[in-house]
């Protein structure tokens, strides 16, 4: 019992020592994404904060803006995802990522293209999850450059439009970011 308690205290102390050796950072990120059934790919941009928890584990928070069109531009989806991601480092510069996101989403139906039976525009919140991996490298003094690819799973419901029940809204995003250490 005493030995287990001592080991737990030593691990916590080691984790906090490692955190103090590394520093948290904040900065911009941008990316390119393509939803499975969207009309085309698009760019996204936002901000990210990364906080190391140990040499092998970090926590990331991010907010972005993205917009895409479906069904030959009949439907435009705009969202502001707020995501939390756990980053684990099997190697010092290579990381795996897994997390969840809250998507504040506006679905805009083109009244001119859809006609009189067009559904009303709507704003709602959706929950999604993601996983992926990437690389981060020191960049100059006091900053880190990172690049990753993530697969995001989110389910939009366009059932109000006939023939749209099979549309997939899962997507892949490739991101680049620069984190300035605090």
N, C-alpha and C positions, 0 to 999 in steps of 0.2 A: 504494500500500500504506500509506504513512504517512498520507495523507489519509483513507483509510478507517478506519484505527485512531483517528485524531484525532476523526473523526465519531462513532465508536462510543463513545469516552470521553465526548464532549460529550453524547450522548444519555443515557448512564447517569447522568452528573452532573445533567442536567436532570430526569430521572425522580426521583432522590433529593431534589433541591431541592423538587420539587412535592410529594413525599410528606411532607417535613418541614413544608410549608405547610399541608397537610391533616392531619387526625388520624384515627386509628382510633377505632372506637366499638363499644359493646356495649349490648344492651338487649332488651326483650321484643318479641315479635311474636304476632299472632293472625290467624286467617283462617277463611274458610268454604270448604268444598270439596264437590264433588259428583262422585262416581265415575259413569261412564257407566251402569252397570247396578246400582248400589247401590239399596237400598230408598228412601233419602232422603239429602239433604245433611247435613253435620255441621260442627261447629266444631273448630278445631285451635289449639294454642297452644305456645309454646316460646320459645327465645332465639336471638339472632342476633349475630354479630360481623362488622363490615365493616372492611376494611383497604385504603385507597387505594394503588395502585401507581404511578399517574400521574394527571394531570388527566382523562384519558379512560378509565381502567381501574381497577377495584377488584376485590377478592376478598372473597367472603362465605362464611361458614360458619354453619350453623344446625342446631339439633336441635329437634324438635317431637314432640308426641304426637297421634295421631289414631285414631279408631275408626269403623267403619262396618259395616252389616249388609247381607247379600245373601240372596236366595231366601226372601223373606218371613220374615226373622229366623232362618232355619235356620243361617246361617253368620255369625259375627261375626269381623271382622278388626281386630286392634289392631296398630298399628306405631309405631315410634320412628325416623323417618327422620333420618339424619345426612347433610346435604347440603353440597356445595361448589359455589359458583356464581361464574362470572365475570360481572362487570357492566361494560358498555361504555357510554360517555356520548357520543352524537352531539351532544347539547346539555347544558349544565351541570346541568339538573334532570331530564332525561329519560334513562332508561337501558334498554338491552336486557339480557337475562339468559339465560345458558345454562350448564348444569352437569349434575352427576350426583349420585345419592344411594344410600346403603346403607340398606336398610329392614330392621330387625330386626322380624320379623312373627310374630304369634301368630294362628293360625286356630283358632277355637273352634267346633266343630260341636255344635249343640243336640241332645243325645242324646234328649230327650223328643219333639221334633218329628220327628227323622229316624228314630227307632225303633232296633231291634236291629242294623240294618245300618249304623249311623252310623260314619263313619271316626273314628279317634282324633284328638284335638286335636293340633296340631303347632306347633312354633316353628321358624322358618327365617329365613335371610337372603336378601333379594332385591336385585337391582341395578336401578335405574331411571335415567332421564335426564329433563331438563326444559328448557324454554325459555319465554321470556315477555318482559315489559317493565313499566316503571313510572315513577313520578315520586317524587323526593325533594325536600323543602323544608327550609330552616333553620327550627327551632322553638325560639324563645327563645334564650337564651345557652348555647352549648355542646351543643346537641342537634339531631338531624335526624329529621324525620317522613317515612316513606316508605309508599307503597302500590303494589302491583303485582298482576298477574295472571300465572299460570304454568300451562302445560300439562305434565302429568307422565305419563310413559309407563312403566308397570310391569305385568308379566304374572303374576297369581296363577293357580295351577292348582287348579281345583275339580273335576277329572275324576273324583274318587271318588264324586261325587254324580251320578246319572243325569240327563241333560238340562242339565248345567251347562257343557258344553264351549264354548259360544258366549259366555259371560259376559266382558265387557270390564271391566278394572279400571283403565284409564287415567282420569285425572281432571283437573279444572280447580280451581285454588285461587286465591282472592282474599285478599291479605294486607295487613295494616296493621302498621307497626312504628315504634318510637321508639328511636333509637340515641343514647346519651349518649357524647359524645366523651371520649376518655381523654387 
